[in-house]
Amino acid sequence: MPTHRTTMIKEGEGNEEEMRLNLDLLQERREAAAIREARYKMKMEHYYNKRVRLISFKVGEYVYRKNEAS
């Protein structure tokens, strides 16, 4: 029983043209994925930076240090 997938395969050069087209579109897909990844990383960085508290210490201040090695 033929399916849509098997009927769309063309014998000869038609299939090679489709493969070349897919290879041409591959670079665009990679660029789109890189853009999505960069957007996601920026969003996560913003989320993290919003919640982190900066702490600075001055010379002479006492600081509690947890030392697991001792």
Long-range contacts (C-beta under 8 A, 24 or more apart in sequence): none
